[in-house]
Amino acid sequence: MSTLSPSNSPNPLIGVVMGSSSDWSTMQHAVQMLAHFGVAHEARVVSAHRMPDDLFAYAEQAGPRGLQAIIAGAGGAAHLPGMLAAKTTVPVLGVPVASRHLQGVDSLHSIVQMPKGVPVATFAIGDAGAANAALFAVSQLALHDPGLAARLQAFRAAQTEAARAMTLPV
Ligand SMILES: Nc1c(C(=O)O)ncn1[C@@H]1O[C@H](COP(=O)(O)O)[C@@H](O)[C@H]1O
């Protein structure tokens, strides 16, 4: 499995995986958010289609390695999040990456329409979806980490202040 992020932690709590290095411009927003909150994470390319044995190994090892969630981004026929969810009970957060021909609607439908019994929590297409998947993972970790909960509250407060300070060119 190839490694993309220089911030890979030796004991990651959150795994960020993507089907191709071409997904990095989107998925970097998940990694940046995890880094902002100081959450130990790793980022890797793991493709269900191109590296099926690696995908199975990653999914099988996710729980034993201590991962609390996997954020999985893919575009087009985005089977990666669903196949991870099929092989692990570690929560999978799916991020549809915008595709060249169908703008990510194909990715969204591929990820969100899971059969009953094998859930993937599906986020919005693109950069905001990647960032929100990370924020969701942070929220889950914050339930058992008061320091992280305080940082999340501060993030929300800063966001509120930034929205209140918005002005219009009129
Ligand atoms: N959807 C998947 C999977 C998978 O689901 O296993 N593996 C690669 N891909 C996607 O193919 C698109 C094009 O990949 P390339 O740019 O490498 O040709 C990417 O958005 C990737 O997520």
The ligand as a Gaussian input file, in Angstrom:
#p B3LYP/6-31G(d) Opt

LIG

0 1
 N      -13.524000       4.201000      -7.338000
 C      -12.252000       3.782000      -7.413000
 C      -11.698000       2.637000      -6.821000
 C      -12.428000       1.683000      -5.966000
 O      -13.611000       1.952000      -5.635000
 O      -11.831000       0.680000      -5.589000
 N      -10.410000       2.577000      -7.153000
 C      -10.121000       3.661000      -7.887000
 N      -11.249000       4.382000      -8.040000
 C      -11.406000       5.708000      -8.623000
 O      -11.030000       5.872000      -9.933000
 C      -10.913000       7.278000     -10.160000
 C       -9.902000       7.541000     -11.239000
 O       -8.629000       7.084000     -10.816000
 P       -7.318000       7.470000     -11.657000
 O       -7.233000       8.983000     -11.638000
 O       -6.188000       6.810000     -10.930000
 O       -7.519000       6.926000     -13.048000
 C      -10.534000       7.886000      -8.810000
 O      -11.484000       8.873000      -8.420000
 C      -10.551000       6.694000      -7.888000
 O      -11.118000       6.953000      -6.612000

